[in-house]
Amino acid sequence: MDASISFSKIVATPRLASWSQVYNAGKLFVALSIEKVGNQDQTKLGEDNDLGSLNILGKSLLDKLEQEFFSTETKDLESIKHAISATFEKVKSGIIISFVCCFFREDILYTFILGKGNVLLLREGKLGKILSSSDENTDNIASSSGLVKDNDLIVLGTDAFSEIISPDDLFSSLEKNLPSDATEQLAPKIHKTEDGRLAAIIIKYNKPKAVDQTAVISDEDQSNIQPVYNPYMAGGDELRKSLGITKSVSLFIDNYPSLFRSWIKRLSFKSNPKKIVFLIISIVITIILISSILSAIKNQNNAKANALFNEIYPQAEKKFDEGQSLLDLNRNYARDSYLSAQKILQENQEKFEKGSKEEKQIQDLLAKINNGLSQVDTVKDGIDRGKLSISVANGSGIEGTAGKGGKILKELGYNVVSTENADNYNYIGVTIKVKKDKSNFLDLLKKDLMKSYTVTSSSSDLNPSSPSDALIIIGK
C-alpha cells in the first residue's frame, strides 16, 4: 500500500439475498454489493457459480476484476472501464449489482460506477459528490477523473450505503478527517439495518513527501565509493549484520587493516609532531566517512524491506479479510483464504529483521490467521466434515427452521450449500438422506444431529443427480 494513502472500510453482515464486500489491491479500491431479486434459482446466479451462493459469486467477481485489471499494461480511464466491463459481462439477470471503484495514478484519481452508487469527496471542510449513478444497467459504466489534493477524503459507497447514511451523518463522521474514526462512528448504524448490501470504503490521500536522494545509495553507486577503514568495526560481525553491511564491504573491512597499520608504523611521531595532528584528523575523517556509508547502506536495506512489506502484507491482509467475511457462510472457502494469507507471510517473514516493526506486524497477523484456522477446522473424529455438501429443508412449516439447522451444521464444520422448503410440511423429527457414495457420513450425521434433534429416518438412497451430497429435512 502506498504510504501516501490510508483507508478504512465498513461492510454489513451478508444476508441470504444480499452480500457486500470492499476490496483493495495497491492503489485500486472497490465497494461491491450484489442482491438477488425475484424467485431466481440460486443455482443460476452466474455461469461459473454451481453452488448458488452470493458470496461465491461476489468472490469470483473480485477475482476476475483482479485478473483483468492487473493484466492491463497501461492503466487509464478507458482501459480500466474495459477491465470492469469484462468482469461483469457474464452476470445473468436476477442480480442487482452496485459496484463503485477508484484508482490512484500518482495525483490523478479515476472513479467508476457500474449500477447504482456514489463517490464523494471531502475537501477543505466541504463534502460533495464527484460521481453518481442511478442506472441499474450493467452495460453502462459511469466514470470520471481529476486531481486529488493533500488531505482529501474519498468515500466509495454502494447504493444501499447512500440510502441509509445521510450526507449530514457522513459529514459528521468525517469531522476528524480520519477514515478509521469515520467507519467506527458509522458501524453501529450500518449493522443495525440488517441490510447485507451496505458497503463503503473511506480513503485519505496525503501528498507524498519528496524523497531525499542523498540518503539512498544504489548498488551501482556503491562501486564508486573509495575504500576507507574504521578500526572500531573490525571483527564486529553482529554489528555488521545489524547495519546490513554487504559481503563486499565486509571483505574490505577485514583485509584493509594491514595497509592502515603499515602506514601508521612509517610515521615518526618524535621527529615530527605535526604528523600526530594529521593522523588524528585522518582517523576522524575516516570514521565519519565509514559511518556515512554504513548509514546509507542501512537506509537502502530498510527501503528494500519496506517495499517488500508493502507488497506482501496488503495481499495477506486482503486474504485474511476474505476469510473473515466467509467464516459464517462457507468454512471451506474461509479456510482456503486463511491458508493463502498464511503462505504469503510464512514465505517472506524471514526476510525481515527480528524485532523490527514489520516483523511484529507479520507475527500479529499470523496469530490472527491461526486463530481463524482453528475456527474452520472441519476434521474431527478422523472425518473431514467439510467434504460433505448438505442441503437443509424446512419440513415443519415454521419459519427459520432450515436456517437454524443449517447454522448448527455449519458450526460442526459441514459444507451447507443451501436452505429451502421441503416438498411438504408434514415431516416429524429429522430425516437424513445421503448419496450412496457418501454413506460413510450417515452415522456421523445421525450422531451430530441427535444432539439437537430427534432423528426419525436415515438412509443412503439420495438421488445421485441431487446437487448436494446429503439432504436434511427438519420436521415438527
C-alpha positions in Angstrom: 0.0 0.0 0.0 1.3 3.5 -0.9 2.4 5.3 2.2 0.5 8.4 0.9 -2.8 6.6 1.1 -4.6 5.3 4.2 -8.1 3.9 4.3 -10.8 2.2 6.5 -13.7 0.0 5.4 -17.1 -0.9 6.6 -19.2 -3.9 5.4 -22.6 -5.1 6.6 -23.2 -8.7 7.6 -24.2 -10.8 4.5 -27.8 -12.0 4.2 -29.5 -14.8 2.3 -30.5 -12.4 -0.6 -27.7 -9.8 -0.3 -24.0 -9.7 0.1 -21.3 -6.9 0.0 -17.6 -6.6 0.3 -14.8 -4.0 -0.1 -11.6 -4.8 -1.9 -8.1 -3.2 -2.0 -5.0 -4.0 -4.0 -2.3 -1.4 -4.2 -4.0 1.8 -5.4 -7.2 0.1 -6.5 -10.2 0.3 -4.2 -13.7 -1.2 -4.7 -17.0 -1.3 -2.8 -19.3 -4.0 -4.2 -22.8 -5.3 -3.3 -24.9 -8.0 -5.1 -28.5 -8.7 -4.4 -30.8 -11.5 -5.6 -34.2 -10.4 -6.8 -37.4 -12.3 -7.7 -37.5 -16.1 -7.5 -34.4 -16.8 -9.4 -33.0 -20.3 -8.6 -29.8 -19.7 -6.6 -28.0 -22.4 -8.6 -28.1 -20.0 -11.5 -26.6 -16.8 -10.1 -23.8 -16.9 -12.7 -22.3 -19.2 -15.3 -19.4 -20.2 -13.1 -21.5 -20.5 -9.9 -22.7 -24.0 -9.4 -23.1 -23.8 -5.6 -25.6 -20.9 -5.9 -24.2 -18.7 -3.2 -24.0 -14.9 -3.4 -20.7 -14.9 -1.5 -19.1 -17.3 -4.1 -20.4 -15.1 -6.9 -19.0 -12.0 -5.3 -15.6 -13.6 -4.6 -15.4 -14.8 -8.2 -16.2 -11.3 -9.5 -13.5 -9.7 -7.4 -11.0 -12.4 -8.6 -12.0 -11.7 -12.2 -11.6 -8.0 -11.6 -8.1 -8.5 -10.2 -7.1 -10.6 -13.2 -8.5 -8.2 -15.8 -7.1 -5.1 -14.0 -3.6 -6.2 -13.4 -3.2 -7.8 -16.8 -3.7 -4.3 -18.3 -0.4 -2.7 -19.0 -1.5 0.9 -19.4 -4.0 1.9 -16.8 -6.1 4.9 -17.8 -9.9 5.7 -17.9 -10.7 3.6 -20.9 -8.5 0.6 -20.1 -9.9 0.3 -16.6 -13.5 0.7 -17.9 -12.7 -2.2 -20.3 -11.5 -4.4 -17.4 -14.6 -3.6 -15.4 -16.9 -4.4 -18.3 -15.1 -7.7 -18.9 -15.5 -8.6 -15.2 -19.3 -8.2 -15.2 -20.2 -9.3 -18.7 -21.4 -12.8 -17.8 -23.5 -11.9 -14.8 -27.0 -13.1 -15.5 -30.3 -11.4 -14.9 -31.9 -11.5 -11.5 -28.9 -10.0 -9.8 -28.6 -6.3 -8.9 -25.1 -5.0 -8.9 -23.7 -1.9 -7.1 -20.0 -1.5 -8.0 -18.1 1.6 -7.0 -14.4 1.8 -7.8 -11.4 4.2 -7.8 -7.8 4.1 -8.8 -4.9 6.4 -7.9 -2.3 7.1 -10.6 0.1 9.5 -8.8 -2.1 12.5 -8.0 -4.8 11.7 -10.6 -8.0 9.9 -9.3 -10.0 7.7 -11.7 -13.5 6.8 -10.4 -16.1 4.3 -11.8 -19.6 3.2 -11.0 -21.5 0.2 -12.5 -25.1 0.0 -11.4 -26.1 2.5 -8.6 -23.7 4.1 -6.3 -21.8 7.3 -5.3 -18.3 8.6 -4.9 -18.0 11.6 -2.5 -15.1 13.9 -1.8 -14.4 15.9 1.4 -12.0 18.8 0.7 -11.3 21.8 2.9 -14.4 21.1 5.0 -16.8 20.7 2.1 -18.4 17.4 1.2 -19.8 16.8 -2.3 -20.4 14.1 -4.9 -17.8 13.8 -7.7 -19.6 10.8 -9.4 -23.1 9.4 -9.0 -25.1 6.8 -10.9 -28.8 5.7 -10.7 -28.6 3.4 -13.7 -29.1 -0.3 -12.9 -28.0 -1.4 -16.4 -24.6 -3.2 -16.0 -23.8 -2.4 -19.6 -23.3 1.2 -18.7 -20.3 2.4 -16.6 -20.1 5.9 -15.3 -16.6 7.3 -15.0 -14.6 10.5 -14.2 -11.1 11.7 -13.4 -9.5 14.6 -11.7 -6.6 15.7 -9.5 -6.5 14.9 -5.8 -5.1 17.3 -3.2 -3.3 16.8 0.2 -5.7 15.6 2.9 -8.6 14.8 0.5 -11.1 12.2 1.8 -12.7 10.0 -0.8 -15.8 7.9 0.1 -16.9 5.0 -2.1 -20.4 3.8 -1.2 -22.8 1.3 -2.6 -26.3 2.3 -3.4 -27.6 1.0 -0.1 -25.0 2.9 1.9 -26.1 6.2 0.4 -29.7 5.2 1.2 -29.1 4.6 4.9 -26.3 7.1 5.7 -27.5 10.7 5.1 -25.0 13.4 3.9 -25.2 15.0 7.4 -24.3 11.8 9.2 -21.5 11.1 6.8 -20.1 14.7 7.1 -20.3 14.4 10.9 -18.3 11.1 10.9 -15.6 12.8 8.8 -15.1 15.7 11.2 -11.7 14.4 12.4 -10.5 13.7 8.9 -9.6 10.1 9.9 -11.0 7.2 7.9 -10.9 4.8 10.9 -12.8 7.2 13.2 -15.5 7.7 10.5 -16.1 3.9 10.0 -16.1 3.4 13.8 -18.8 6.0 14.1 -20.9 4.7 11.2 -20.6 1.0 12.0 -23.5 0.7 14.6 -25.9 2.3 12.2 -24.8 0.1 9.3 -25.2 -3.2 11.3 -28.5 -2.1 12.9 -30.2 -2.1 9.5 -29.5 -5.8 8.8 -29.1 -4.9 5.1 -26.4 -7.0 3.5 -26.0 -4.6 0.6 -24.2 -1.9 2.6 -20.5 -1.4 2.0 -18.2 1.6 1.9 -14.5 2.4 2.0 -13.1 5.8 3.1 -9.7 6.8 1.7 -7.4 9.6 2.8 -4.9 10.9 0.3 -1.7 12.6 1.6 0.6 14.2 -0.9 3.9 12.2 -0.9 6.9 13.9 0.6 9.9 14.5 -1.5 12.5 11.6 -1.2 16.0 12.6 0.0 18.0 11.1 -2.8 21.3 11.5 -0.9 20.0 9.1 1.8 20.0 6.1 -0.5 23.0 4.7 -2.4 22.2 2.3 -5.3 24.3 -0.8 -5.9 25.9 0.9 -8.9 26.8 3.9 -6.9 28.4 1.7 -4.2 31.0 0.5 -6.7 32.4 4.1 -6.9 32.9 4.5 -3.1 36.6 4.9 -2.2 37.8 2.3 0.4 38.1 3.5 4.0 38.7 1.8 7.2 37.3 2.2 10.7 39.3 0.2 13.3 36.3 0.0 15.6 34.4 -2.0 13.0 36.9 -4.8 12.5 35.6 -8.2 13.8 32.2 -6.8 14.7 30.2 -9.5 12.9 26.9 -8.9 14.8 27.1 -5.1 14.3 27.8 -5.5 10.6 24.7 -7.7 10.3 22.5 -5.3 12.2 23.7 -2.5 9.9 23.2 -4.5 6.7 26.8 -4.4 5.6 27.2 -6.2 2.3 29.7 -9.1 1.7 32.0 -6.9 -0.5 32.2 -4.2 2.2 32.8 -6.8 4.9 35.7 -8.3 2.9 37.2 -4.8 2.5 36.9 -4.2 6.3 38.7 -7.5 7.0 41.6 -7.0 4.6 42.4 -3.3 4.8 43.8 -3.0 8.4 47.3 -4.3 7.4 47.6 -1.4 5.0 46.4 1.1 7.6 48.8 -0.3 10.3 51.7 -0.2 7.9 51.1 3.5 7.1 51.0 4.3 10.9 54.2 2.4 11.5 56.1 4.5 9.0 55.2 7.7 10.8 57.8 9.1 13.2 56.0 11.0 16.0 59.1 12.0 17.8 60.7 13.6 14.7 57.5 15.4 13.5 54.7 16.2 16.0 52.6 17.6 13.1 52.2 14.0 12.0 50.2 13.3 15.2 47.7 16.0 14.3 47.5 14.8 10.7 46.9 11.2 11.9 44.1 12.2 14.3 42.4 14.3 11.6 42.7 11.4 9.2 41.1 8.9 11.7 38.2 11.3 12.4 37.5 11.8 8.7 37.7 8.1 8.1 35.3 7.3 10.9 32.8 9.9 9.6 33.1 8.5 6.0 32.6 4.9 7.3 29.6 6.0 9.4 28.0 7.8 6.4 28.5 4.7 4.2 27.0 2.3 6.8 24.1 4.7 7.3 23.4 4.9 3.6 23.6 1.1 3.3 21.2 0.6 6.2 18.8 3.1 4.7 18.9 1.3 1.4 18.2 -2.1 3.1 15.4 -0.5 5.1 13.9 0.9 1.9 14.0 -2.5 0.3 12.5 -4.2 3.3 9.7 -1.5 3.4 9.0 -2.0 -0.3 8.7 -5.8 0.2 6.5 -5.4 3.2 4.2 -3.0 1.3 3.9 -5.6 -1.4 3.2 -8.8 0.6 1.4 -7.5 3.7 -1.7 -6.0 2.0 -2.1 -9.2 -0.1 -2.1 -11.3 3.1 -4.4 -8.9 4.9 -6.8 -9.0 2.0 -6.9 -12.8 2.0 -7.4 -12.8 5.8 -10.3 -10.3 5.5 -11.8 -12.6 2.9 -11.6 -15.5 5.3 -13.3 -13.4 8.0 -16.2 -12.5 5.7 -16.7 -16.1 4.6 -16.4 -17.6 8.1 -20.2 -17.7 8.7 -21.0 -18.5 5.1 -18.6 -21.2 3.9 -15.9 -22.6 6.1 -14.1 -24.3 3.3 -13.7 -21.1 1.3 -12.8 -19.3 4.6 -10.1 -21.9 5.2 -8.7 -21.5 1.7 -8.4 -17.7 2.2 -6.7 -18.1 5.6 -4.2 -20.6 4.2 -3.4 -18.3 1.3 -2.7 -15.5 3.7 -0.6 -17.8 5.9 1.5 -18.9 2.9 2.3 -15.4 1.8 3.5 -14.4 5.2 5.5 -17.6 6.0 7.4 -17.5 2.7 8.6 -13.9 3.5 8.8 -13.5 7.2 12.5 -14.4 7.4 13.4 -11.6 5.1 12.6 -9.1 7.9 14.9 -8.3 10.8 13.9 -9.9 14.1 12.2 -7.4 16.4 11.5 -4.9 13.5 8.2 -3.2 13.2 7.4 -5.2 10.0 8.3 -8.5 11.7 6.0 -7.7 14.6 3.1 -6.8 12.3 3.6 -10.1 10.4 3.6 -12.1 13.6 0.4 -10.4 14.8 -1.4 -11.1 11.5 -0.2 -14.7 11.6 -1.6 -15.1 15.1 -5.0 -13.8 13.8 -4.8 -16.2 10.8 -4.0 -19.2 13.1 -7.0 -18.3 15.3 -9.2 -18.1 12.2 -7.9 -21.6 11.0 -8.8 -23.0 14.4 -12.4 -21.8 13.9 -12.7 -23.5 10.5 -11.1 -26.8 11.4 -13.5 -29.4 9.9 -11.6 -32.6 10.7 -13.0 -34.1 13.9 -13.3 -37.8 14.9 -11.0 -38.6 11.9 -13.5 -37.4 9.3 -13.4 -34.2 7.3 -17.0 -32.8 7.6 -16.1 -30.1 5.2 -16.1 -32.6 2.3 -19.8 -33.3 2.6 -22.1 -30.7 0.9 -25.6 -30.5 2.5 -29.0 -29.0 1.6 -31.2 -28.3 4.6 -35.0 -28.3 4.0 -37.8 -27.0 6.2 -40.4 -29.8 6.7 -42.2 -28.2 9.6 -43.6 -25.0 8.0 -42.2 -23.0 10.9 -40.2 -20.0 9.6 -36.5 -20.2 10.2 -36.3 -23.9 10.8 -34.0 -24.7 7.9 -31.8 -21.7 8.7 -31.4 -22.8 12.3 -30.5 -26.3 11.2 -28.0 -25.0 8.6 -26.3 -22.9 11.3 -25.8 -25.9 13.6 -24.3 -28.0 10.8 -22.0 -25.1 9.7 -20.7 -24.8 13.3 -19.9 -28.5 13.2 -17.9 -28.0 10.0 -20.2 -29.3 7.3 -20.4 -27.5 3.9 -24.0 -26.3 3.9 -24.7 -25.1 0.3 -28.4 -24.2 0.5 -31.6 -23.9 2.7 -35.0 -24.5 1.2 -38.6 -25.7 1.8 -39.4 -29.4 1.8 -41.9 -31.0 -0.6 -44.5 -30.8 2.3 -44.7 -29.6 5.9 -45.8 -32.9 7.5 -42.4 -34.3 8.4 -41.9 -35.5 12.0 -38.4 -35.3 13.5 -35.4 -35.2 11.3 -35.0 -37.2 8.0 -31.5 -37.8 6.8 -30.7 -38.8 3.2 -27.2 -39.2 1.7 -25.9 -40.4 -1.6 -24.7 -44.0 -1.7 -21.0 -43.0 -2.2 -21.2 -40.8 0.9 -22.8 -43.5 3.2 -19.7 -43.3 5.5 -21.1 -40.0 6.7 -24.5 -41.3 7.7 -23.7 -42.5 11.2 -21.7 -39.3 11.9 -24.7 -37.1 10.7 -27.1 -39.0 13.0 -24.7 -38.7 15.9 -24.2 -34.9 15.3 -27.9 -34.1 14.8 -29.1 -36.2 17.7 -27.5 -33.6 20.0 -30.2 -31.1 18.9 -33.0 -33.1 17.2 -34.8 -36.4 17.2 -33.7 -38.4 14.1 -36.7 -40.4 12.8 -35.3 -41.6 9.5 -31.9 -42.1 7.8 -30.9 -43.7 4.6 -28.3 -43.7 1.8 -30.6 -43.5 -1.1 -30.4 -39.9 -2.1 -30.8 -39.4 -5.9 -27.3 -39.3 -7.5 -28.3 -36.3 -9.5 -29.0 -34.3 -6.4 -26.9 -31.0 -6.3 -25.7 -31.8 -2.8 -24.2 -34.9 -1.1 -26.9 -35.0 1.6 -30.4 -33.7 2.3 -31.5 -33.0 5.8 -35.3 -32.4 6.3 -36.2 -30.9 9.7 -39.8 -31.5 10.6 -42.0 -30.8 13.7 
